[in-house]
């Protein structure tokens, strides 16, 4: 596997490994698409493009560092078109300077993008977050589904 070698790029790669590969080792959910590159003058540019796959979406994280000016961004794309459509829906997720704060916003956006609505049976009582007491034991964890699976 290609390992990025720029300081900011290396830090970004480490955070991607920690966030997506450590816990999911062996699941092959991360793919390095591009590494390295050249600027308009032919000089080297530190660049890393990674795809992260879930059951329903692909996330493209792009990190670029040109002589200390960095960019980090993410694009979400559905892996399958909806019925009757011949395109894949997508969304821009957070982007900004190449630093940890931007990466944290991207991780939060990916988590939010993967959450799906829970459908309750007719007559089932629903606990609203504002009425729950602060104890973690009272949180209805079974109500949260990740990745679009039932």
Secondary structure, DSSP 8 states (H G I E B T S, - for coil): -----SHHHHHHHHHHIIIIISTTTTS--EEEEEE--B-TTS-B-EEEEEEEE-SSEEEEEEEEEETTEEEEEEEEEESS--TT--S--EEEEEEESSSHHHHHHHHHHHHHHHB------TT-----GGGS-S-GGGS-GGG--BTT--
